[in-house]
Amino acid sequence: MSRTIFTADAPKPAGHYSQGVVESGWLFVSGQLPIDPATGKFVPGTIEEQTRRVLDNLAAVVVAAGGSLRDVAKVTLYFSDIAHWPAINAVYAEFFGDHKPARSAVPTQKLHYGADIEAEAIAFVKG
């Protein structure tokens, strides 16, 4: 039986989806945009600032499910311009440290609200 995850530390879903769903120990984190969870507003800024906000939101869902960043097995990053890749990769490496989840990087166009990055993840949580 699946368990839905909700935390006030990540943006409230703006549509028909959950922040995350745990099924058989696997957590599937919905795409996270650079949205401030306290205000529900898009956080414009540099690609580094947007990346940090996205990864903070993603981490909040993982923690709410009973996990940690070390439990993240796979991350998919969507971003608006391949030119952003070096900056995104630097923030990502800083964020995850020596933990290196599997990862896909998908250049695309601007995302919802004009965001330059979105991330989703899969983690294994025991809780």
One Martini backbone bead per residue (centre of mass of N, CA, C, O) as a GRO file, in nm:
protein
  127
    1MET     BB    1   0.096   0.037   0.023
    2SER     BB    2   0.071   0.357  -0.021
    3ARG     BB    3   0.249   0.670   0.064
    4THR     BB    4   0.200   0.991   0.133
    5ILE     BB    5   0.370   1.306   0.100
    6PHE     BB    6   0.394   1.578   0.346
    7THR     BB    7   0.541   1.916   0.352
    8ALA     BB    8   0.609   2.248   0.455
    9ASP     BB    9   0.923   2.233   0.332
   10ALA     BB   10   0.753   2.222   0.071
   11PRO     BB   11   0.578   2.267  -0.187
   12LYS     BB   12   0.268   2.291  -0.261
   13PRO     BB   13   0.061   2.148  -0.449
   14ALA     BB   14  -0.074   2.272  -0.781
   15GLY     BB   15  -0.209   1.982  -0.813
   16HIS     BB   16  -0.260   1.638  -0.911
   17TYR     BB   17  -0.040   1.574  -0.655
   18SER     BB   18   0.245   1.465  -0.492
   19GLN     BB   19   0.541   1.510  -0.349
   20GLY     BB   20   0.515   1.201  -0.252
   21VAL     BB   21   0.578   0.837  -0.290
   22VAL     BB   22   0.542   0.532  -0.113
   23GLU     BB   23   0.670   0.209  -0.240
   24SER     BB   24   0.824  -0.045  -0.107
   25GLY     BB   25   1.046   0.193  -0.006
   26TRP     BB   26   0.988   0.378  -0.247
   27LEU     BB   27   1.068   0.707  -0.345
   28PHE     BB   28   0.866   0.950  -0.520
   29VAL     BB   29   0.964   1.258  -0.645
   30SER     BB   30   0.844   1.526  -0.741
   31GLY     BB   31   0.874   1.792  -0.912
   32GLN     BB   32   1.102   2.059  -0.843
   33LEU     BB   33   1.086   2.392  -0.786
   34PRO     BB   34   1.164   2.737  -0.735
   35ILE     BB   35   0.996   2.726  -0.443
   36ASP     BB   36   0.868   2.880  -0.174
   37PRO     BB   37   0.713   2.727   0.090
   38ALA     BB   38   0.618   2.981   0.257
   39THR     BB   39   0.481   3.140  -0.013
   40GLY     BB   40   0.454   2.993  -0.310
   41LYS     BB   41   0.690   3.131  -0.464
   42PHE     BB   42   0.881   3.220  -0.703
   43VAL     BB   43   1.248   3.202  -0.734
   44PRO     BB   44   1.433   3.416  -0.850
   45GLY     BB   45   1.749   3.383  -1.030
   46THR     BB   46   2.000   3.219  -1.040
   47ILE     BB   47   2.090   2.905  -1.113
   48GLU     BB   48   2.204   2.853  -0.833
   49GLU     BB   49   1.956   2.941  -0.666
   50GLN     BB   50   1.753   2.751  -0.800
   51THR     BB   51   1.901   2.487  -0.738
   52ARG     BB   52   1.897   2.505  -0.430
   53ARG     BB   53   1.589   2.516  -0.398
   54VAL     BB   54   1.526   2.249  -0.535
   55LEU     BB   55   1.705   2.069  -0.347
   56ASP     BB   56   1.569   2.149  -0.084
   57ASN     BB   57   1.291   2.042  -0.160
   58LEU     BB   58   1.370   1.753  -0.212
   59ALA     BB   59   1.490   1.696   0.072
   60ALA     BB   60   1.228   1.746   0.233
   61VAL     BB   61   1.080   1.498   0.123
   62VAL     BB   62   1.279   1.282   0.210
   63VAL     BB   63   1.269   1.345   0.514
   64ALA     BB   64   0.955   1.310   0.546
   65ALA     BB   65   0.996   0.991   0.464
   66GLY     BB   66   1.275   0.904   0.639
   67GLY     BB   67   1.523   1.026   0.498
   68SER     BB   68   1.813   1.087   0.295
   69LEU     BB   69   2.043   1.174   0.067
   70ARG     BB   70   2.172   0.880   0.077
   71ASP     BB   71   1.888   0.752  -0.044
   72VAL     BB   72   1.946   0.854  -0.315
   73ALA     BB   73   1.939   0.701  -0.645
   74LYS     BB   74   1.774   0.923  -0.831
   75VAL     BB   75   1.817   1.193  -1.073
   76THR     BB   76   1.621   1.447  -1.240
   77LEU     BB   77   1.715   1.701  -1.472
   78TYR     BB   78   1.568   2.012  -1.565
   79PHE     BB   79   1.673   2.250  -1.823
   80SER     BB   80   1.685   2.549  -2.027
   81ASP     BB   81   2.018   2.534  -2.056
   82ILE     BB   82   2.324   2.402  -2.129
   83ALA     BB   83   2.488   2.648  -2.011
   84HIS     BB   84   2.406   2.566  -1.702
   85TRP     BB   85   2.556   2.302  -1.627
   86PRO     BB   86   2.808   2.381  -1.457
   87ALA     BB   87   2.647   2.515  -1.224
   88ILE     BB   88   2.465   2.282  -1.151
   89ASN     BB   89   2.688   2.071  -1.095
   90ALA     BB   90   2.821   2.227  -0.861
   91VAL     BB   91   2.577   2.233  -0.669
   92TYR     BB   92   2.520   1.932  -0.666
   93ALA     BB   93   2.796   1.843  -0.550
   94GLU     BB   94   2.769   2.005  -0.289
   95PHE     BB   95   2.502   1.877  -0.190
   96PHE     BB   96   2.600   1.554  -0.210
   97GLY     BB   97   2.891   1.512  -0.230
   98ASP     BB   98   2.999   1.177  -0.212
   99HIS     BB   99   2.726   1.135  -0.321
  100LYS     BB  100   2.623   0.933  -0.627
  101PRO     BB  101   2.372   0.942  -0.796
  102ALA     BB  102   2.190   0.876  -1.025
  103ARG     BB  103   2.167   1.051  -1.356
  104SER     BB  104   1.972   1.300  -1.529
  105ALA     BB  105   2.011   1.530  -1.814
  106VAL     BB  106   1.756   1.775  -1.933
  107PRO     BB  107   1.725   1.963  -2.184
  108THR     BB  108   1.513   2.251  -2.227
  109GLN     BB  109   1.282   2.460  -2.156
  110LYS     BB  110   1.109   2.649  -2.006
  111LEU     BB  111   0.942   2.645  -1.714
  112HIS     BB  112   0.744   2.678  -1.487
  113TYR     BB  113   0.734   3.024  -1.418
  114GLY     BB  114   1.032   3.041  -1.563
  115ALA     BB  115   1.206   2.823  -1.497
  116ASP     BB  116   1.544   2.661  -1.512
  117ILE     BB  117   1.456   2.430  -1.293
  118GLU     BB  118   1.414   2.070  -1.235
  119ALA     BB  119   1.343   1.804  -0.985
  120GLU     BB  120   1.374   1.451  -0.950
  121ALA     BB  121   1.318   1.146  -0.741
  122ILE     BB  122   1.479   0.847  -0.608
  123ALA     BB  123   1.421   0.656  -0.307
  124PHE     BB  124   1.527   0.472  -0.016
  125VAL     BB  125   1.298   0.395   0.247
  126LYS     BB  126   1.227   0.254   0.566
  127GLY     BB  127   0.969   0.422   0.699
   0.00000   0.00000   0.00000
